[in-house]
C-alpha cells in the first residue's frame, strides 16, 4: 500500500515551525512562501516534511521536479559528475558534458533548422540572454510580450512579465521599448469570449492597433510567447493560434521566441509545447524541468539567428558540469519513458477534472495539455467572476490533507505533478480535490 499522503501531525508540526521561525528571522522579505511546507526528503511524487508528514506533490516545485524527487538515474548521474569535478567555467574552457548537452538540445529542438545552444543557470537568465540575442541578431530594439506572461524577475525579464503588478512596483524604470498585447485567453478574451470559436482578434490587434498607431513593425526584434501560459493561469491557446503568430512574425521579419521554461521538457506530453502546433520558433528557452531540480537552462536558437560574436555574452556557472549531467539524464528519461506516461496520466487527470466540473458549480473551466492543467474557479459561471478566496482556501486545505497544490492567475488551480505520477496518484489527487470542494463551495 502507498505510504502517502500521510499526516501524522497537523502541518506545520513543531520541527517545521522552528525552521519557519528561523527562516523568517534571517531571509529576505521578498520571498513568497506559499504555505509552511518544510521539506526533509522526497521520492518520486512523494514529499516528506521534517515532522514525518508525507505529501502527494501535484506542483513539483512549479514544474521543476520533472522526474520526481531523487530519481535514481538522475542522482547517479549527479554523483558521478560531482565525483569527477564540480565546476569549470564553460564560457572559457571545454568539457564533454557541456558539449553533449548542447548537441542533445540542438537535435531535440523543434523544426528542421540547425540550432546553436547557450546554457544558463535559470529561466530568467535565458530570457535575459534571448533579449540580447534578438536585438543583436536583428539590429532592432522593440520587444512584444503578452498580458499575463511570466518570463522571470530580473530587470529585463520582469519587464516582459505581466502577470502581477507587484512584480514591477518600485523597480522602475524598467527596460524601454517593451509592449504588451492580449494573449489568447479564450475563457476571458476581450475579442471572442462570447463567440463559438476563436476569431484571432488578439493577433489581428497587433497589426491593426499596435503596428498602426504605436509601433513600426520594422523596429520589432522579437515576440516572446509562452506556448502554454503558466503564471497567467495555465492557459492553452486555441488550435492554430501559435501558427498564426508565427506567420505574423514571418511577415514582418520578427523573431518568435518560445518561452518553454515551464511548459517544455515533456510537460505537455511532447518534448516542447510548440510541437503540438508544428511551430518552429527562432529561439526556444528552457529551464525548470530540464535538470530535475538542478539549476540549468538554455537558449536554443536557429543557427542563422545565433550570430553573437565570441565574448558578447557569457556565464560563469551556466552549464555547470553536474547540472549538465542531471539534464542529460532527465532528457533520457523524458524521451524513453515519461512523455508517454505524461500523455496517459494527463488524459486521466483531465477526464477526472471534467467530471468534477460537472459536479461543482465553482469550476468555470478545465484546460490543459499533458500534465500542465488549469482549473479556473469562479463565483458564478454566468458572470465568470474570479474566486480567488476559494482557490486560496483550497490550496491551504489540500496542504493540510497531504496534497501539494499551487494557484496561478487570479483564481486558477495549476496542476503540474512530477511526470512519474501513476493512476493511483491521479485518482488520489482527484478524490482529495473533490472532497475539499464539497466542503468549501
C-alpha positions in Angstrom: 0.0 0.0 0.0 1.1 3.6 -0.6 2.5 5.4 2.4 1.5 8.8 1.1 -0.3 11.1 1.6 0.0 10.6 5.4 -0.4 13.3 8.0 1.0 12.3 11.4 0.9 15.8 13.0 -1.1 18.8 11.7 1.3 20.7 9.5 3.3 22.7 10.2 4.4 20.5 13.1 6.8 21.6 15.8 10.0 20.9 13.8 8.6 22.7 10.8 7.5 25.6 13.0 11.1 26.0 14.4 12.6 26.2 10.9 9.9 28.6 9.7 10.7 30.9 12.6 14.4 30.7 11.8 13.8 31.4 8.1 11.6 34.4 8.8 14.3 35.9 11.1 17.1 35.8 8.5 15.8 35.6 4.9 14.9 38.5 2.7 11.3 39.6 3.0 10.7 39.3 -0.8 10.2 35.5 -0.6 6.6 34.5 -1.2 6.3 31.2 0.9 3.0 29.8 -0.3 2.4 27.7 2.8 4.6 26.3 5.6 5.9 23.2 3.9 9.4 22.3 5.3 10.9 19.6 3.2 13.1 16.9 4.6 13.3 14.5 1.6 11.3 13.3 -1.4 11.0 10.2 -3.5 9.1 10.1 -6.8 5.9 12.2 -6.3 6.1 12.0 -2.5 7.5 14.7 -0.3 8.2 14.2 3.4 8.5 17.1 5.8 10.6 17.4 8.9 7.8 16.2 11.1 7.3 12.9 9.2 4.2 14.1 7.2 4.1 12.7 3.7 2.5 14.6 0.8 1.5 13.8 -2.7 3.1 16.5 -4.8 1.0 18.0 -7.6 3.0 21.1 -8.2 6.6 19.8 -8.5 8.2 23.0 -7.2 6.4 24.9 -10.0 7.0 22.2 -12.6 10.7 21.8 -11.7 10.9 18.2 -10.4 10.1 16.7 -13.8 11.4 13.2 -13.0 10.1 13.3 -9.4 12.3 13.6 -6.3 15.6 11.7 -6.2 15.1 9.7 -9.3 17.9 7.1 -9.1 19.2 7.6 -12.6 19.4 11.4 -12.1 21.0 11.0 -8.7 23.6 8.5 -10.1 24.4 11.0 -12.9 24.9 13.8 -10.4 27.1 11.7 -8.1 29.3 10.6 -11.0 29.8 14.1 -12.3 30.4 15.5 -8.8 32.9 12.9 -8.1 35.0 13.9 -11.1 34.9 17.7 -10.8 32.3 20.2 -9.5 32.9 23.1 -11.9 34.9 24.8 -14.6 33.7 27.8 -16.5 32.1 26.7 -19.7 32.4 30.2 -21.2 36.2 29.8 -21.1 37.0 26.1 -21.2 35.7 22.8 -22.6 34.3 19.6 -21.0 32.3 16.8 -22.5 29.1 17.3 -20.6 28.5 20.8 -21.9 29.2 19.7 -25.5 26.9 16.7 -25.1 24.0 18.7 -23.7 24.3 21.4 -26.3 24.3 18.8 -29.0 21.3 17.0 -27.4 19.2 20.1 -27.1 20.1 21.3 -30.6 18.9 17.9 -32.0 15.8 17.6 -29.9 14.7 21.2 -30.6 11.6 21.6 -32.8 11.9 22.2 -36.5 14.5 21.2 -39.2 16.8 24.2 -38.8 20.3 23.7 -37.4 20.5 25.1 -33.9 23.1 26.6 -31.5 22.8 26.4 -27.7 23.8 28.7 -24.9 23.5 27.2 -21.4 22.2 29.3 -18.4 21.5 28.8 -14.7 17.8 29.6 -14.9 14.8 30.6 -17.0 15.1 34.2 -16.2 18.7 34.2 -17.3 17.7 32.5 -20.5 15.1 35.3 -21.0 17.7 38.0 -20.5 20.1 36.3 -22.9 17.3 36.0 -25.5 16.5 39.7 -25.3 20.1 40.5 -26.0 20.4 37.9 -28.8 17.2 39.1 -30.5 18.3 42.7 -30.5 21.8 41.7 -31.7 20.6 39.5 -34.5 18.0 41.9 -35.9 19.6 45.2 -35.0 16.1 46.2 -33.8 15.1 47.2 -30.3 11.4 46.7 -29.6 10.1 43.6 -27.9 6.5 42.4 -27.7 5.2 40.2 -24.9 1.7 39.2 -23.7 -0.6 40.2 -20.9 -0.5 37.6 -18.2 3.0 36.5 -19.2 5.7 35.4 -16.8 9.3 35.4 -18.1 11.3 35.9 -14.9 12.1 38.6 -12.3 15.4 40.1 -13.2 15.2 43.6 -14.8 14.8 42.7 -18.4 12.8 39.6 -17.8 10.4 41.2 -15.4 9.8 44.0 -17.9 8.4 41.3 -20.2 6.5 39.7 -17.3 2.9 40.9 -17.0 1.2 38.6 -14.5 1.2 40.7 -11.3 1.7 44.5 -10.9 3.6 43.9 -7.6 6.4 42.3 -9.6 7.0 45.7 -11.2 6.2 48.0 -8.3 9.1 50.1 -7.1 11.6 48.8 -9.6 11.2 51.3 -12.5 12.3 52.5 -14.9 12.4 49.0 -16.5 13.6 48.0 -19.9 12.4 50.5 -22.6 10.6 49.7 -25.8 8.6 46.7 -24.4 5.0 46.4 -25.5 2.3 44.1 -24.1 -0.6 42.7 -26.1 -3.6 40.4 -25.3 -3.0 36.7 -25.0 -5.3 34.0 -26.4 -7.3 33.6 -23.2 -10.5 32.2 -24.7 -12.4 32.0 -21.4 -11.9 35.7 -20.8 -11.0 37.0 -24.3 -11.9 40.6 -25.0 -12.4 39.7 -28.7 -14.2 36.3 -28.7 -15.0 35.0 -25.2 -18.7 35.1 -26.2 -18.3 33.5 -29.6 -18.3 29.9 -30.6 -14.7 29.9 -31.9 -11.5 32.0 -31.6 -11.5 34.8 -34.2 -7.8 35.6 -33.8 -8.8 39.1 -32.7 -5.8 39.3 -30.4 -3.4 38.6 -33.2 -5.2 40.9 -35.6 -4.9 43.7 -33.0 -1.1 43.6 -33.1 -1.2 44.7 -36.8 -4.4 46.7 -36.7 -3.8 48.6 -33.5 -0.2 48.3 -32.2 1.6 48.5 -35.6 -0.8 51.1 -37.0 -0.9 53.5 -34.0 2.1 52.9 -31.8 5.0 50.9 -33.2 6.5 50.3 -36.6 6.9 46.6 -37.1 10.3 47.2 -38.7 11.5 48.2 -35.2 10.4 45.0 -33.5 13.2 42.5 -32.7 11.1 39.7 -31.2 7.8 38.5 -29.9 8.1 36.4 -26.7 5.4 33.9 -26.0 4.6 31.0 -23.7 3.1 28.3 -25.9 1.1 27.5 -22.8 0.9 30.4 -20.5 2.0 29.5 -17.0 1.7 32.1 -14.2 -1.1 33.8 -16.1 -3.4 30.9 -15.5 -2.3 27.7 -17.3 -3.9 28.9 -20.5 -3.8 26.9 -23.7 -4.3 28.9 -26.8 -6.8 27.7 -29.4 -5.6 25.3 -32.1 -3.8 27.3 -34.9 -3.2 30.4 -32.8 0.5 29.8 -32.4 0.9 29.1 -36.1 -0.8 32.4 -37.0 1.5 34.2 -34.6 4.4 32.5 -36.4 3.1 33.8 -39.7 2.8 37.3 -38.4 6.4 37.2 -37.3 7.4 36.0 -40.7 5.5 38.8 -42.5 7.5 41.4 -40.6 10.9 39.8 -40.1 10.3 39.5 -36.3 11.9 36.7 -34.3 9.5 34.3 -32.5 10.8 33.4 -29.0 9.1 30.4 -27.4 9.4 30.6 -23.6 9.1 26.9 -22.7 10.7 27.3 -19.3 7.6 25.9 -17.6 5.8 24.1 -20.5 8.8 22.3 -22.0 10.8 19.1 -21.4 7.8 16.7 -21.8 5.4 18.6 -19.5 2.6 18.7 -22.1 3.1 15.2 -23.5 5.5 16.4 -26.2 9.1 17.4 -25.6 8.1 21.0 -26.4 4.6 22.5 -26.3 5.1 24.3 -29.6 5.3 20.9 -31.3 1.6 20.4 -30.7 1.2 23.2 -33.4 4.1 22.2 -35.6 5.7 25.5 -35.0 9.5 26.1 -35.1 10.5 29.2 -33.0 13.5 31.2 -33.9 14.6 31.0 -30.2 13.4 28.5 -27.6 14.0 28.9 -23.9 14.1 26.1 -21.4 14.9 25.6 -17.7 12.8 24.4 -14.7 12.3 20.7 -15.5 15.4 20.4 -17.6 17.6 19.4 -14.7 15.1 17.6 -12.5 15.7 20.3 -9.9 19.3 21.1 -10.6 19.8 24.8 -11.8 20.2 24.8 -15.5 18.5 26.4 -18.5 19.2 27.0 -22.2 18.8 29.4 -25.1 18.3 27.2 -28.2 18.5 29.4 -31.3 18.4 28.7 -35.0 22.0 28.9 -36.3 21.1 31.8 -38.6 19.9 33.8 -35.5 22.7 32.8 -33.2 25.1 35.4 -34.7 26.5 36.9 -31.5 30.3 37.0 -31.5 32.8 35.5 -29.1 32.8 37.4 -25.8 29.5 39.2 -26.5 27.7 37.0 -23.9 28.8 34.6 -21.2 28.0 33.0 -17.8 30.4 31.8 -15.1 28.1 29.0 -13.9 25.8 28.4 -16.8 26.2 24.8 -18.0 27.8 23.6 -14.7 29.0 20.0 -15.3 27.0 18.5 -12.5 23.9 20.2 -13.8 24.6 19.1 -17.4 24.8 15.5 -16.2 21.4 15.9 -14.5 19.9 17.4 -17.6 21.2 14.6 -19.9 19.8 12.0 -17.5 16.5 13.9 -17.4 16.2 14.1 -21.2 16.9 10.3 -21.4 14.1 9.6 -19.0 11.6 12.0 -20.6 12.3 10.7 -24.1 12.3 7.0 -23.2 9.5 6.8 -20.6 8.0 9.9 -19.2 6.4 11.7 -22.3 4.2 8.6 -22.9 3.3 8.5 -19.2 2.6 12.2 -19.2 0.2 11.9 -22.1 -1.7 9.0 -20.5 -1.9 10.5 -17.0 -2.8 13.8 -18.4 -5.8 12.3 -20.2 -6.8 10.6 -17.0 -6.5 13.7 -14.9 -8.3 15.9 -17.4 -11.2 13.4 -17.6 -11.5 13.3 -13.8 -11.4 17.1 -13.6 -14.2 17.4 -16.2 -16.3 15.1 -14.0 -15.6 17.5 -11.1 -16.5 20.4 -13.3 -20.0 18.8 -13.9 -20.4 18.3 -10.2 -19.1 21.6 -8.7 -20.5 24.9 -10.0 -17.5 26.7 -8.7 -15.4 25.3 -11.6 -15.6 27.6 -14.6 -13.2 25.9 -16.9 -10.8 23.0 -17.1 -8.0 23.3 -19.6 -4.6 21.8 -20.2 -2.1 19.7 -22.2 -0.4 16.6 -20.7 0.4 17.2 -17.0 0.0 21.0 -17.3 -3.6 21.6 -16.4 -5.5 24.6 -15.1 -8.8 24.5 -13.2 -10.3 28.0 -13.1 -12.7 28.8 -10.2 -15.5 31.3 -10.4 -18.1 32.7 -8.1 -20.7 32.4 -10.8 -20.5 30.6 -14.1 -22.7 33.1 -15.8 -20.6 36.2 -14.9 -17.3 34.3 -14.7 -16.3 36.4 -11.7 -13.0 35.0 -10.3 -13.0 33.3 -7.0 -9.5 33.9 -5.5 -10.6 33.2 -1.9 -11.9 29.8 -2.8 -8.6 29.0 -4.6 -6.5 30.1 -1.6 -8.7 28.1 0.8 -8.4 25.0 -1.4 -4.6 25.1 -1.7 -4.2 25.5 2.1 -6.7 22.8 2.9 -5.1 20.5 0.5 -1.7 21.0 2.1 -3.3 20.1 5.5 -4.7 16.9 3.9 -1.4 15.9 2.3 -1.8 17.2 -1.3 0.6 19.9 -2.5 -1.0 22.4 -4.9 -0.4 25.9 -6.2 -2.5 28.6 -7.8 -2.0 30.6 -11.0 -3.6 33.7 -12.5 -6.5 35.3 -10.5 -8.2 32.1 -9.5 -6.8 29.1 -11.3 -5.5 25.9 -9.7 -2.4 24.8 -11.5 -1.8 21.0 -11.6 1.8 20.2 -12.6 2.8 17.0 -10.8 6.1 15.2 -11.5 5.9 13.3 -14.8 6.3 10.0 -12.9 2.8 10.0 -11.3 0.6 6.9 -11.9 -3.1 6.1 -11.9 -3.3 5.8 -8.1 -1.6 9.2 -7.7 -4.0 10.9 -10.1 -7.1 9.3 -8.5 -5.9 10.2 -5.0 -5.5 13.8 -6.0 -8.9 13.9 -7.7 -10.6 12.4 -4.6 -8.9 15.0 -2.3 -9.9 17.9 -4.5 -13.4 16.6 -4.9 -13.8 16.2 -1.1 -12.4 19.7 -0.4 -14.6 21.4 -2.9 -17.7 19.7 -1.4 -16.6 21.2 2.0 -15.6 24.7 0.7 -18.1 25.5 -2.0 
